[in-house]
Amino acid sequence: MSEHNKKVEPVRFEPASGPAAQREEAPSRAASPARVGSAASEKWIVPALVGLLVVAIGVFFWLPSLVDTSPAELEAAAQAQPSRAEAGRPGAAVVEASPYNDAQLARQRKEAQDVLEKLLEVQFKLEEHGVTQWAAEDFSAAQAQATAADELYRQQEFEAAIETYQAALEAMQAIEGRIDQVFADSLQAGQAALLSDQAEPAIAALELAILLKPDDPEALAALERARKLEPLLELLLAANAAADDDDLDGARDILKEATSLDPEHAGAAAQLASVERAITRRNFNRAMSAGYQALDDERFDEAERQFKAAQAIMPSASEPSGAIEQTRTARTQAQIEAWRKRAVAAEEREDWSKAVTAYREILDIDSTVVFARNGLARSNGRVQLDQRIKQALAKPERLSDERIYANTQALYRQALTLEQKGPLMKEQLLQLGDLLEKALIPIPVLLQSDEATDVTVYKVAHLGTFRRQQLSLKPGVYTAVGVRKGYRDVRKKFTVDHEQQSLTVEIACTEPI
């Protein structure tokens, strides 16, 4: 349904009153006693009623399609018509009731009220932001336009009132659009006054900024600083007096109080920094002197403690680091030499794990020691080699695996190339060489079964059913599996040792399912 077809309620019209109505009623009262023309009147009653009914239906159904006005607007438009009393005054013009015109007026009235509502919202916002303190003249001019629009509204000149209200709204919106800039200017002015230690101008400018943006954290922080500026300046004067009396510690305490009031005040921070630098230099010199005295007495721990204290007092100074390095060098040389002796002794015993530990201790003290780096690499290699040889000697049966045999053979050859081989290594190599030779010699293995079990030796062969079967197997661990229909499978693991002359293995499925 279009806007022109929206249904509206019919306008409530009040009955006519005044002279005109009386004139219409007069003839009726005069004719009633004599029943003049009664026959003629009765003849037109029915057609007249039908005509009135048609007009009423037209008003009810056709008129709402011409206007789009709410019942409240139509009622307001109807109330704007001259009252019966005004119409009855001599010389007053009688205005015929027009629902269409009334609806138009009601719509214009509503439009004017909508613009006014927006205008009031902007006005209230500006007043909340103290507009009279930063745009009084422009705000007054906008208010004057709004007042002129009110007068036009009262005179029912709604179109002109709408235009004037709109002009006032746009003027106030323009003022509203300046809030951010005025805020920025006020904040900048307040901060500039803070930098020049002008308390009152700073407070005035920042209070205006807070009025414009009450929750702005930067403005709130600056205003808080401005309100503390006067007592802070008094503390700075007191600190200057204490410093003039060579009371550096007292001046520092006063300046700390000042900076606690406003940590961002550049003058207070600079003055405190100057006093603290003087105190720092004094304490630094005391600690360095005590450290060198301890170093001369070969009290290395005490010397380092004093030099570190000096370094903590003045981290930017280069003297403490040089003194600490000097102290550490004298102390760690003995430690490094002691661990070097332990490492060499461990290598001579072929105790490579302890050699690794000793070299790591040296590198923990000084990671640049070259002989410790080389010794650690050498010892780590020997530890790994020793572990692999011990593993091969502990499990000779693994050599039946061709890949493991090849790796062990390569390990043996690598160990033979070592220039320095101690007695332990030499003995291990003799054992490993002998083991590698024996691992290639097959051992006779006799397998016995029941001629009904199907036998397979993993990684060797599928033997099928048999009573006796002779195999030649290299030393190692093997698995034989027997399968027989109607019986539970059998799995038997057996080891062929190079020390054995022969081996007999029985495998048969004997447990029915």
C-alpha positions in Angstrom: 0.0 0.0 0.0 1.4 3.4 -1.0 1.7 6.3 1.3 -1.4 8.0 -0.3 -3.5 4.9 0.4 -2.8 4.6 4.1 -6.1 4.5 6.1 -6.8 7.5 8.3 -9.6 8.0 10.8 -12.4 10.4 9.9 -12.1 13.9 11.2 -14.5 14.8 14.1 -16.4 17.9 13.0 -18.3 19.9 15.6 -21.9 21.0 14.7 -22.1 24.5 13.3 -23.2 27.3 15.7 -23.8 31.0 15.6 -25.9 33.2 13.5 -25.7 31.1 10.4 -27.0 28.1 12.1 -29.8 30.1 13.7 -30.8 31.4 10.3 -31.0 27.9 9.0 -33.1 26.8 11.9 -35.4 29.9 11.9 -37.4 28.9 8.8 -38.1 25.5 10.2 -39.5 26.9 13.4 -41.7 29.4 11.5 -43.2 26.8 9.2 -43.9 24.2 11.7 -47.3 25.4 13.1 -48.9 26.1 9.8 -47.5 22.9 8.1 -46.8 25.0 5.1 -45.7 23.0 2.0 -45.7 19.7 4.0 -46.5 17.6 0.9 -43.7 19.1 -1.1 -41.2 18.7 1.7 -42.0 15.0 2.2 -41.5 14.4 -1.5 -37.8 15.3 -1.3 -36.9 13.6 2.0 -35.9 10.2 0.6 -33.7 11.6 -2.3 -32.1 14.0 0.1 -31.2 11.2 2.6 -29.8 9.1 -0.2 -27.6 12.0 -1.4 -26.3 12.6 2.1 -25.5 8.9 2.5 -23.5 9.0 -0.8 -21.6 12.1 0.3 -20.8 10.5 3.7 -19.5 7.3 2.0 -17.3 9.4 -0.3 -15.9 11.3 2.6 -15.1 8.2 4.6 -13.5 6.1 1.7 -12.2 8.6 -0.8 -10.9 11.4 1.3 -8.3 9.3 3.2 -6.7 8.3 -0.1 -5.8 12.0 -0.7 -4.0 12.7 2.6 -1.6 10.8 4.9 -2.4 12.3 8.3 -2.6 10.7 11.7 -5.8 11.1 13.8 -3.9 13.3 16.2 -2.8 15.7 13.4 -6.4 15.9 12.0 -7.7 16.6 15.5 -5.0 19.3 15.9 -6.0 20.8 12.5 -9.6 20.7 13.5 -8.9 22.5 16.8 -7.0 25.2 14.8 -10.2 26.2 13.1 -12.1 29.2 14.5 -14.3 28.3 17.5 -18.0 28.8 17.5 -17.6 31.9 19.7 -15.0 33.4 17.2 -17.3 32.6 14.3 -20.2 34.3 16.0 -18.4 37.6 16.5 -19.6 40.4 14.3 -17.4 40.7 11.2 -15.7 37.3 11.7 -15.4 35.3 8.5 -17.0 32.0 8.5 -14.4 29.4 7.3 -15.8 26.3 5.7 -14.3 23.1 7.3 -11.8 21.4 4.8 -10.4 18.1 5.9 -7.8 18.2 3.1 -6.4 21.6 4.2 -6.6 20.5 7.8 -4.5 17.5 7.0 -1.9 19.5 5.2 -1.6 21.9 8.2 -1.3 19.0 10.5 1.4 17.5 8.4 3.3 20.8 8.3 2.9 21.2 12.1 4.3 17.7 12.6 7.3 18.4 10.3 8.0 21.6 12.2 7.8 19.7 15.5 10.2 17.1 14.2 12.8 19.7 13.2 12.3 21.4 16.6 12.9 18.2 18.4 16.3 17.7 16.6 17.1 21.4 17.3 16.4 21.0 21.0 18.6 17.9 21.2 21.5 19.7 19.7 20.8 22.7 21.9 20.8 20.7 25.1 24.0 19.0 24.1 25.7 22.3 23.5 24.5 23.7 26.8 25.9 20.6 28.5 29.2 21.3 26.9 29.2 24.9 28.1 28.7 26.5 24.7 28.3 30.0 26.2 32.0 29.8 27.2 33.4 29.2 23.7 30.7 30.1 21.1 28.3 32.5 23.0 27.7 34.9 20.0 27.0 32.1 17.4 24.8 30.2 19.9 22.8 33.4 20.7 22.2 34.0 17.0 21.0 30.4 16.6 18.7 30.8 19.5 17.3 34.0 18.0 16.5 32.1 14.8 14.7 29.4 16.9 12.7 32.1 18.7 11.6 33.6 15.3 10.6 30.1 14.2 8.5 29.8 17.4 6.6 33.0 16.4 5.9 31.7 12.9 4.7 28.5 14.4 2.2 30.3 16.7 0.9 32.1 13.6 0.4 28.8 11.9 2.9 29.7 9.2 4.3 26.3 9.3 6.3 26.2 6.1 8.2 29.4 7.2 8.6 28.0 10.7 10.1 24.8 9.3 12.6 26.7 7.2 13.6 28.9 10.2 13.8 26.0 12.6 16.0 24.2 10.0 18.3 27.2 9.7 18.6 27.3 13.5 19.3 23.6 13.6 22.0 23.9 11.0 23.6 26.8 12.9 23.7 24.8 16.1 25.0 21.7 14.3 27.8 23.9 12.9 28.6 24.9 16.4 28.5 21.3 17.5 30.9 20.4 14.7 33.5 22.8 16.3 33.6 20.8 19.6 36.6 18.7 18.6 38.6 21.6 17.4 37.8 23.8 20.5 38.6 20.8 22.7 42.0 20.3 20.9 42.8 24.0 21.2 41.9 24.1 24.9 43.9 21.0 25.6 46.9 22.4 23.7 46.6 25.8 25.5 46.4 24.0 28.9 49.4 21.8 28.2 51.4 24.8 27.0 50.6 26.7 30.2 51.7 23.6 32.2 55.0 23.6 30.5 55.6 27.3 31.4 54.5 26.7 35.1 51.4 28.9 34.8 48.9 27.3 37.0 45.8 29.5 36.6 45.7 29.7 32.8 46.4 25.9 32.6 43.4 25.2 34.9 41.1 27.5 33.0 41.9 26.0 29.6 41.8 22.4 30.8 38.5 22.8 32.7 37.0 24.0 29.4 38.5 20.9 27.6 36.9 18.6 30.3 33.6 20.4 29.8 33.7 19.5 26.1 34.9 15.9 26.7 34.4 14.9 30.3 35.9 11.4 29.9 39.0 12.3 27.9 41.9 10.7 29.8 44.6 13.1 28.5 42.6 16.2 29.5 41.8 14.7 32.9 45.4 13.9 33.6 46.5 17.3 32.5 43.9 19.0 34.7 45.0 17.0 37.7 48.6 18.1 37.1 47.6 21.7 36.8 45.8 21.7 40.1 49.0 20.4 41.8 51.4 22.9 40.2 51.4 25.6 42.9 52.4 23.3 45.8 55.0 21.6 43.5 56.7 25.0 42.8 57.0 25.6 46.5 58.8 22.3 47.0 61.3 23.1 44.2 62.3 26.3 46.0 62.9 24.3 49.2 65.0 21.7 47.4 67.2 24.5 45.9 67.8 25.8 49.4 68.9 22.4 50.7 71.3 21.8 47.8 72.9 25.2 48.4 73.7 23.9 52.0 75.3 20.7 50.5 72.5 18.6 51.9 72.2 16.4 48.8 70.2 13.7 50.5 67.7 16.2 52.0 67.4 17.9 48.6 66.7 14.5 47.0 63.9 13.7 49.5 62.2 17.0 48.8 62.5 16.6 45.1 61.0 13.1 45.3 58.0 14.5 47.0 57.7 17.1 44.3 57.9 14.5 41.5 55.4 12.3 43.3 52.9 15.2 43.0 53.6 15.4 39.2 55.9 12.8 37.7 55.6 14.5 34.3 56.9 18.0 35.5 60.0 18.5 33.5 61.6 21.0 35.9 61.2 18.8 39.0 62.4 15.7 37.2 65.5 17.5 35.8 66.3 18.9 39.2 65.9 15.5 40.9 68.0 13.9 38.2 70.8 16.4 38.8 70.9 15.8 42.6 70.7 12.0 42.1 73.6 12.1 39.7 75.8 13.9 42.3 74.8 11.3 45.0 75.4 8.4 42.5 78.9 9.6 41.7 79.8 9.9 45.3 78.6 6.4 46.1 80.2 5.0 43.0 83.7 6.3 43.9 83.4 4.7 47.4 82.6 1.3 46.0 85.3 1.3 43.4 87.9 2.2 46.0 86.8 -0.6 48.3 87.0 -3.1 45.4 90.5 -2.3 44.3 91.7 -2.6 47.9 90.2 -6.1 48.1 91.8 -7.0 44.8 95.2 -5.9 46.1 94.7 -8.2 49.0 93.7 -11.1 46.7 90.2 -11.3 48.3 88.6 -12.0 44.9 85.1 -12.6 46.1 85.0 -9.3 48.1 86.6 -7.4 45.2 84.0 -8.6 42.8 81.2 -7.8 45.2 82.4 -4.2 45.5 82.8 -3.8 41.8 79.3 -5.2 41.1 78.0 -2.7 43.7 79.7 0.1 41.8 78.3 -1.2 38.6 74.8 -1.3 40.0 75.2 2.3 41.2 76.3 3.5 37.8 75.5 1.0 35.1 76.8 3.2 32.3 80.3 3.5 33.7 82.9 1.3 32.0 85.3 1.0 35.0 83.4 -1.6 37.0 83.2 -4.1 34.1 86.9 -3.9 33.5 87.6 -4.4 37.2 85.2 -7.3 37.4 86.9 -8.9 34.4 90.3 -8.5 35.9 89.1 -10.1 39.1 87.4 -13.0 37.4 90.4 -13.7 35.2 92.6 -14.0 38.3 90.2 -16.3 40.0 89.1 -18.5 37.1 92.5 -19.3 35.8 93.1 -21.6 38.8 89.7 -23.2 38.3 90.3 -23.8 34.6 93.6 -25.4 35.3 92.2 -27.7 37.9 89.4 -29.0 35.6 92.0 -29.4 32.8 94.0 -31.7 34.9 90.9 -33.8 35.7 90.0 -34.0 32.1 93.5 -35.3 31.1 93.4 -37.8 33.9 90.0 -39.1 32.7 91.2 -39.5 29.1 94.3 -41.5 30.3 91.9 -43.8 32.2 89.7 -44.0 29.1 86.9 -42.7 31.3 85.4 -40.6 28.5 82.2 -39.6 30.4 84.2 -38.0 33.2 86.4 -36.3 30.6 83.3 -34.8 29.0 82.1 -33.5 32.3 85.5 -31.9 33.0 85.6 -30.1 29.7 82.1 -28.9 30.1 82.9 -27.4 33.4 85.8 -25.5 31.8 83.5 -24.2 29.0 80.9 -23.1 31.6 83.6 -20.9 33.2 84.9 -19.6 29.9 83.3 -20.7 26.6 86.2 -19.3 24.6 88.8 -21.8 25.8 90.0 -23.6 22.7 91.6 -26.7 24.3 88.3 -27.4 26.2 86.3 -27.2 23.0 88.6 -29.6 21.2 88.7 -31.9 24.2 84.9 -32.0 24.6 84.5 -32.9 20.9 87.1 -35.6 21.1 85.6 -37.0 24.4 82.1 -37.0 23.1 83.2 -39.0 20.0 85.0 -41.5 22.1 81.9 -41.8 24.5 79.7 -42.7 21.5 82.2 -45.1 20.0 82.7 -46.8 23.3 79.0 -47.2 23.8 78.5 -48.7 20.4 81.3 -51.2 20.8 80.0 -52.3 24.2 76.5 -52.7 22.8 77.9 -54.9 19.9 79.9 -57.0 22.4 76.9 -57.4 24.7 74.5 -58.7 22.0 76.5 -60.7 19.5 73.3 -62.5 18.2 72.2 -59.3 16.5 75.0 -59.7 14.0 72.9 -62.3 12.2 71.1 -59.3 10.7 73.0 -58.2 7.6 72.4 -54.5 8.1 73.6 -54.7 11.8 76.6 -56.7 10.8 77.6 -54.2 8.2 77.2 -51.3 10.6 79.3 -53.1 13.3 82.0 -53.9 10.8 82.2 -50.2 9.8 82.4 -49.3 13.5 85.3 -51.7 14.0 87.2 -50.2 11.0 86.6 -46.7 12.4 88.0 -47.6 15.8 91.1 -49.2 14.2 91.9 -45.8 12.6 92.2 -44.0 16.0 95.7 -42.7 16.7 95.4 -43.0 20.4 94.0 -46.2 21.7 94.3 -47.1 25.3 94.5 -50.6 26.7 90.7 -50.8 27.2 90.1 -49.8 23.5 92.6 -52.3 22.3 91.0 -55.1 24.3 87.5 -54.1 23.0 88.8 -54.2 19.4 90.3 -57.6 19.8 86.9 -58.9 21.1 84.9 -57.2 18.4 87.1 -58.5 15.6 86.9 -62.0 16.9 83.1 -61.7 17.2 82.8 -60.4 13.6 84.8 -63.4 12.3 82.7 -65.9 14.2 79.4 -64.3 13.2 80.1 -65.5 9.6 80.6 -69.1 10.6 77.3 -71.1 10.3 76.3 -73.5 13.1 74.5 -76.8 12.3 70.9 -76.7 13.5 68.6 -79.7 13.6 64.9 -79.2 13.4 62.6 -82.0 14.4 58.8 -82.2 13.7 55.9 -84.6 13.4 55.5 -84.7 9.6 52.1 -83.0 10.0 53.1 -79.5 11.0 53.9 -77.0 8.3 57.1 -75.2 9.5 58.6 -71.8 8.6 61.8 -70.3 9.9 61.4 -66.5 9.6 64.0 -64.8 7.4 65.4 -68.3 6.5 63.0 -70.6 4.6 59.6 -72.3 4.4 60.4 -75.9 5.3 56.9 -77.5 5.1 56.2 -80.8 6.8 59.1 -83.1 7.9 60.4 -85.4 10.5 64.0 -84.0 10.6 65.5 -81.1 8.8 69.1 -79.9 8.9 70.0 -76.2 8.6 73.2 -74.2 8.8 72.6 -70.8 10.5 74.9 -68.0 11.4 74.9 -66.9 15.1 71.8 -65.0 15.9 68.2 -65.1 17.1 65.6 -66.9 15.0 61.9 -67.7 15.1 60.2 -70.9 13.9 56.5 -71.1 13.4 54.4 -74.3 13.0 50.9 -74.5 11.5 48.6 -77.5 11.4 44.9 -77.7 10.6 42.8 -78.3 13.6 45.6 -77.5 16.0 46.9 -74.4 17.7 49.8 -72.7 16.0 53.2 -72.9 17.6 55.9 -70.2 17.7 59.4 -71.0 19.0 62.3 -68.5 19.3 65.8 -69.9 19.5 69.3 -68.5 19.6 72.2 -69.8 17.6 75.4 -68.9 19.6 78.8 -68.8 17.9 80.2 -70.8 20.9 77.9 -73.8 20.1 78.9 -76.8 18.1 75.3 -77.7 17.1 71.7 -77.1 18.1 68.5 -79.2 18.1 65.0 -77.5 17.9 61.7 -79.3 18.1 58.6 -77.7 16.7 55.2 -79.4 16.3 51.5 -78.5 16.8 50.2 -80.9 19.4 47.3 -79.0 21.0 44.0 -79.6 19.3 41.6 -76.6 18.9 
